[in-house]
Structure formats: structure tokens, C-alpha cells
Amino acid sequence: MRYTSVILATLLPLILNACKVEIEVPEGGSITTESGSISCDSSQVCTFYVTDINFDETFIAVPKEGFVFSGWSTKNRSFCGGKLDVCHLFTSGFVGNQALMAFLPADDEVFYLEPIFREAGFNSLFIGHSFFIPIANTMPLHTEAAGIKYHTQTTVFSGGSKGAPEALWNNTDKSEEIRAVLDAGGVDLFAMTYHGDYPELTGYTNWVNYALEKSPDAHIAIGLPWTPYPESYDSVTYRSASEEFHAATFHPLIDELRALYPDTDIYCIPYSGGAVELRDLYAAGALDDVEALVSDTVDAIHRDTLGHADDILYSVVEMVWLDAIYGVNLSAYSYDPGYNTDVKALAQKVMDAHDPAYDAPYL
């Protein structure tokens, strides 16, 4: 039905010369057109007729504050079903298609255009290791500070390589814990991370299959942690190692998952870049908030040789997550982490440098 609706969105608009279109707008937003000639407010049902083959309108779903647009309804006879952006309806090219021409005198035909708005916060499930879960644990604080309502979450932690998706799948106790959350349904966002000991797709596909069975509309996020053992690199090689892995290995992993699940939003949280940006500032002598690259006794970027985050690194990557998941405008975000360094600007730099093809498509 979804694919039929998408075809209707491009072909059956040609049918509308004598047909009625009902715009059904749920609570949470409104509908307008690029021309401004048609609009419909929250909780209204608005009707219009298309009377000739010159109809051409692009419909835009506009969420209210506290809501986001999550696509067009796929119910029977709905236009643009499943699309996540604007809905273009037009009647040009209709002439000559007899099958479609038969609809012209059928003024009792009714078609629909219905946006889906949801409350802004996700019911989220985060699973992973110590380069991932501590950041997830700060999301309630930041979503509240950013005015994002109704964010809820569950986290499941296992340290080191045991926090990789495949390892968690194979761990009886952890797997049972994660499955219990998914079995309840209603998970909007399911986020996992990466560990080099498990580079294959197996763990990801196992969990995505299970998650989509329970919550078919769930978004899937894969978070890329920073490169471990930072003292093994100088600042130049640390950046190149991170960026090369991101482009050559991590994004292709997401490409493979997208190919397997073409109707599911799968995207990257590129928080590894936070460590890279801080490392460059430190190497340039421009990071006066820390005294060392690695230390467990003074302020540092990392608190141990493996590369676990110290406070300032957490502050940067938390901002990356907030932007990557919810599209928060960091320059306008009032939260002050208390550093001389503008950690929000660093996080914004990370997101600006990220290939937008791998950002969340709903933003």
C-alpha cells in the first residue's frame, strides 16, 4: 500500500479534475502550500476540488512547537503515503491517459492528504559500551533543557567489546533485557554503537529485525565513538584515522543497512568528531580548559589511556547527540557547560562537516 500511495502521489493527482480532496490535519501542526492558496489548521478537515489540468501545488506539513512531522499517512486513497518531505500534487500530463480520464466526471471520488505529527520526544532505547551509554544517560537533562517534551529512554550497558550489538545479542542476560524493552512496543528510536571486534553486520541486522517486528516505524541510529588509545597518535594522524574510518568503513556499514531496510530511517550520530576537534585545539595550545590530553588526576580530554572521556569531551559529544537526534539549534541552546571553550560551536562544527546524506532524514 505504501508504494501504491507513492505512485498515486505522482500519477493520480492527474485524476483530480473533478475529484474532492480532503486534508485531514491532526493535532500538532498545519498544512499550507508553497503558493499560499491552500491552508488547513490543526484538528481541521479541509476540502478542495481540482477542476482542470492546470492544478499544481506543493503541500507542506508545518509542525507546531513540541511536535515534529514524521511523514504522510499511508491510509487508503492517501496521496504521498510514506513520504517524509513535501507532497507535490499536479495535473499536467493527464491528457491522453484514458484510464485516468475516466475519473474526471466522477465527482463523488474522494482522496485524502493527511500528515502525521508526533510529540517531539522519542521513546528511545540505547544499547552499548562506555564510549556510548554515558552520553545517552545525559539526554534527559538536555532534552528537558532544550524544551523537547516527552523524551523517554532506556539504556542497556555492557563494557568494551561486550557492548557491541552482536555481543549484546549473544549475551543471554543483556539480550533478554533489551528484548523486554522492544517487546513492549512503541520504541521510536533504537540506537546502537560500534566496536572494532565486531565489524560485521550480523549484530545490527539481528537487532534491527527484532526492533522493526515490534515497532515497525522505529528510527535506527548508529553512533560512531571516537578512536581509542589517543596517545598512540599525534593530532594530525588522529584526525586522519578518525575521518578515514568514518568515510571508508562506517558510512558504508550504514549504506548496507539502508539497502537491507529501504523503508526505515537509519542514520549516523558522528560524535567521534568531538574528540578530533578537541585534540586539534589541544595540539594548538588553544584548549585552556584542560591540562593534559590524558589524565586521571587533572582536567583532560581523556581520563585514561584507552580513551574514556573526561568532562569536556562529554560536553562536546552530548551536544553532537542533541543536534544529530533532535536537530537542536546549538547556537540558540541556552545550556552552559561552564567552559571557556565554546563546546557548542565545536559540536556544531562536527555536525556541519558531517555528510548530510547520513544525517537523520526526519530533521
Summary of the structure (lengths in Angstrom):
residues: 363
radius of gyration: 23.8
end to end distance: 24.9
largest distance: 80.5
contacts: 1229
relative contact order: 0.10
helix: 39%
strand: 21%
